[in-house]
Amino acid sequence: MADMRNDPVAVIGLGRFGTALALELVRRGTEVLAIDHRPKVVQSLAGQITHIATADATDPEALRQLGLPDFYRAVCAIGSDLEASILASSLLVELEIEDIWAKAVSRQHGRILSRIGVQHVVFPEHDMGERVAHLVSGRMLDYLEVDENFVLVKTLPPKEYVGTPLGESSLRRKYGVTVVAVKRPGEEFTYATAETELGYGDVIIVSGRTDQVERFAELP
Ligand code: ADP
């Protein structure tokens, strides 16, 4: 299969999420067709997104006229209007767009979207809430769930691991976590090796199972 990363993407619904998504895709050089039924929103973004149209995404004819059937990827970024989200997403499925993403505002909403054939359901608010909870409550500086129950976390080295080469620290055996990269004060991130000794003021990237990384990040 050809590399689809640079194929155009249709973004439906230009609320906060859809707008941020569309603008970031444009910034990264991806061609975007953005659709919203509010003319004001479309007008205000017209200079920043090349293909942008005022249309009702629950109208199959409107989507056909905009050329949606030719798209390989589409994102339904309508959230709060559940009916519109479900109708628009099911039209994307009917149009046989291969790679469909949709935003859900609740678990039930997500389940319905999956059931009608949306391959990628995302929960931006829920996920961001979880992420911020980790940042607010602990020593973590950043938190990324890369898969269910597997995370990458930016944090500070616990005291007891400062000054010991990672290869001798038995971190993996004791905590099940791996230190992937280290950033010395004023320097850039570099890969960690068995010889790397962590220092005070370093920032580290740790990977592992969510519960194990959480336990590690709570060490003093
Ligand atoms: P956010 O929380 O990211 O701001 P919203 O769900 O509030 O997301 O925004 C959804 C966007 O989708 C709004 O800009 C709204 O005008 C648009 N929208 C809602 N229904 C339709 C529809 N049937 N056709 C096209 N756009 C729609």
Boltz pocket constraint, residues with backbone or C-beta under 6 A from the ligand:
constraints:
  - pocket:
      binder: B
      contacts: [[A, 12], [A, 13], [A, 14], [A, 15], [A, 16], [A, 17], [A, 18], [A, 35], [A, 36], [A, 37], [A, 38], [A, 41], [A, 55], [A, 56], [A, 57], [A, 58], [A, 77], [A, 78], [A, 79], [A, 80], [A, 81], [A, 84], [A, 88]]
      max_distance: 6.0
